[in-house]
Amino acid sequence: MNPEQKYHCCATCRWFHIEKEPGQPSIKSCIRLGFETKPHYQFNCWDPREDIKKRIAEESF
């Protein structure tokens, strides 16, 4: 498994957002696509956060 495959999921994408309301379950969504998602889902529009890009680069060597 290459490093990009290892990290490719919504939770590592820059578009992933979690909304927390007191007393309510948190809402996980893609702010780019505009719908709820789950951290382990994968989409072709994945754009990793900067920290994930660095990890991928380090593991590629």
N, C-alpha and C positions, 0 to 999 in steps of 0.2 A: 504494500500500500504506500503510495507516495504521500508526502506531507500534506499536499493540498486536499487529497481525498480524506485524510485523517481529520482535518479541521472543517471540512465543508458541511455546514449546517447553519440553520437560522441563528442560533445562539452566538455564533462568531461573526455574524454579518453586521455591518455598520447600520443597516436599516432596522435591525431588531430592537424593539422597544418594550419595556415592561411598565405598565401603569399599576400603581398600588393605591387603593382606597382603603381607609381604615374600616375594618370589619367586613371587607369584601375580598373575594379571591382575586389575585393579581391577573391582569389581562396582558397576555403576550401577543404582540402584533408586529406586522411589517409596516412601517410608516411609509415605505415606498409604494407598496402594492395596496395598502389600505384595508387589510383584513387580518383577523386573528390567525395566529400560527402557533406551532409548538417548537420548542428549542431544537429538537432533533430533526425537523423537516429539512428538506433540501430543495432548492429551486435554482434554475439556471441564471437568475439575476444576482446570485450571491456575490457580494463585494465585501471581502474580509476587512475587519477593523485593522488599524495600524499595528497593534500588538500581535495580532494573528499573522499579519504579513511578515513581521520580523521573525516569528517562530518558524514559519514555513521556509524563509530564507536561510535560517540557521540550520534547519534539518536537511536542506537540499544539498549541503556540502558533504 
